[in-house]
Amino acid sequence: MITIQICHRRDVFNLNAIVFDLELVKRFRKGQLSEIVEIGACKVDLKSKKIIDQFQLYIKPKSGYVSKSTRKFIKVTKEELKDAVTFNQGIKTFSDWLGEDYYLCAWGKDDKAHIINQCVRNKIKLDWFRNYNDLQKQIGDILVEQNNSQLGLKNALTIAGIEPVGKAHRGIDDAINTAELLLHFVEKITLKENHVTKKEIGQHILKNKQTMQLNKVVKAGLSKT
């Protein structure tokens, strides 16, 4: 279970909300590490209830190659990927864009896990990754009675009567659509302040070690076939 440490609270509308979405390289075997290939984000002014800025960049995987199946899934061309940067460069650019005071918001818990995992792997400090809020759970509870399953973004938009923009599984478009849901339900949502704990970091260090060990076993097995 992930432990969240709650810090002091202040007026929620004094901070911007950064609504972000990640897209990952498709994995083809057990033990293959997950890698972020796109970061899309919107900066939401909670006072004016408007999207005031957008952010998007592509990230090169370690291999330097994004497979055709991944490009097809996230709907990106080889040409668009020519400007892709390293993960370290991408996180630096993204964290600089965030500003000073903000909530980080995403649809579900997975994007938080992917950010922490890959930052731990690349020895990147996580002091910038704070005030994370899972919008999927809160909005799902508003839209669906007895919300026991994970409500998909597309279904949430349909139930809320919001026309989606762009293409599904494209980071910037999913971020915009998630931001529209946040704005639609902003008066009913509680945004909390928190930070990544040492326990969480330790869990991801262990997870990465286990994944790399499994990767060695799988590669050894493949070399014998």
N, C-alpha and C positions, 0 to 999 in steps of 0.2 A: 504494500500500500504506500502511495506517495504521501509524504508529510509536507504540508504547507504551513509556513509560519506567517501568521497575520501580523502586520505592523500597524502603526497608528493610522487612524482613518482621518480623512479630510473631505471637504466638499467634492463629490465625485465630478462635478462639472468644471472644476479648476484644472483638470488634467485632460489632455487629448487622449482619444482611444486610437491605438494602432491596430487595425484589423488586418491580419496577414494570413497567407495561405502558402503552403509549400507543395511542390511537386517533386517526386523522387524518381531516380533511375529504376527501371524495372529489374527485379532480381530473377535469376534463372536457376539457381541451385541453393541448397541449404548451406549456411555458413557464409554467404555473400553479404558483405556489409551494406547497409542502406546508405545512399548518398543523395543529398539534396541537389536538384538540377535547376530549380526555379524558386525565387522568392517574389511573391506579389503582395503588395500591401496598400492600404488606404489610411490616411491620417484624418480622423474625424474630430471636428470641433464639437464637443458635447454641449457647449453653451448655445451656439447657433444651430446645432443639429444639422451640420453640413459636412460633406467630404471636402476637405480643403487641399489635399495633395495626394498624389499616387506615386508608387514606387514599384519598379520591376527590374530584375536582372536575372541572367542565366549563369549557372555555375558549372564549371568543367568537372566531371568526375575524375578520379585519380588516373584512370586509364586514358583520359583525354578524349574518349569517344562516347557519344550518346547513340545507343542502338536505334535501329529503325522502329522497333516496337515501342520504345520509350517516346521517340519523336511523334509517332502516330498517336499515342495515348494522351500526351500533353499538348498535341496539336501545334507543333513547332517545326520549322524548317531548318535545314542545315545552314542556310544563309543567316537566319536569326541567331543561330548559336555561335557564329563567328566572333561575336563580341563577348562570349562567356568568359568569366574570370575564375580564379581559384576560389576555393571555399573561404580561405582566410581573407582574401581581398573582398569577397562578397559580404561577409559578416561585418567587416570594418565599414564598408560603405553603408550597409543597412543600419548598423548601430549609430553611425554618425547622423543619418537622416532622421532618426527617431526623435531627437530633441532632448530636453532635460527631464520633463515630467510627463509620464504617460502610463496608460494601461496597455498591456499587450493582450489582444483578444484573437481567438481563433475558433474554428468550428470543430470541437472535440479536443481530446487530450494528445492525440498522436503527434501533432506538429511540435508541441512542447518537447515531447520525448525525442523527436528527431533532432531538434536544435541542440538540446543538451548533449545527446549522444555524440553527435559529430563535433561539437565544440570540445568535449572531453577528449575525443580521439585526436584532435588537432591541437590540444593544449592551449585553447583559447579561453580567456577568463569570461565568466558568466555574470559579472556584476551588472551588466546592461540588461540582462534578461530578468525582468522583474514585473510584478503586478500582473501576472498571467491570469486570464479568465477564460474559462471554457463556456462559450456561448451556446453550444449545442444542447447541453443539459438544461440550462435555464430557459431557453426559448422553447425547447421540446416540452418542458413541463407546462408552459403557457399554452401551447398549441394542441397538445394531446393529453387527454385524461389517462391516468395510469400509464405514464410514459416510462415503460420498462425497457424499451429498446432504444438504440441510437437512431434518432431521426435524421435522415439524409438531408443535405442542403437543398437539393432540388424539391423534395417533398415539402420541406419547411416553407420554401418560397411559394409553392402552389397553395398550401393551406392558408398562408398569410395574405394571399392575393397580390403578391409582388411579382411583376414580370421580370424574369432573369435577363441579364445582359451577357453578351459574349458566349463563350463556349465552356462547357463543363470540363473540369480537370485542366484548366489553364489557370495558373496561379493568380494573375492579376484579376481575371474575371471572377473567380471564386471569392477573392478578397472583396471586390466591389459588392457582390451579391450578399456576402455575409455582413458587410457594413450597412447595407440597406435594411437587413433584418434587425441589426442592432439599433438603428435609428427608429425603426418602426415600433420597437418595444422598449426603448430606452428608459421610459418612466417605470417600467416593471422589472428592470434588471438591476441587480446589485453587483457593482464592480469592486473587487477587493484588492488591497495592496499586499504583496508578498514577495518573497525572493527564493531563488534556488537554494536548497539546503545542502549541507555536506553529505547527508544521508543519500539524497538523490544522486549527487555526483558519484559517490561510492558505488551505488547500484549500477550506474552506467559504465563505470570502469570495469566492474565485474562482468557485466553483460558483453562488453567489447572483447574482453579476454576469452570468454566462452565462445563467442561467435568466431573469433580468429582461430581458436583451437579446432572448432568444428570445420572451418574452412580448410585447414590443413588435412584433416581426416578425409574430407570429400575429395580434395585434389589428389591425395595419395591413391584413393580408390579409383578415380578416373584414369590415372596414369597407368594402372594395372590392366585396364580394360582394352 
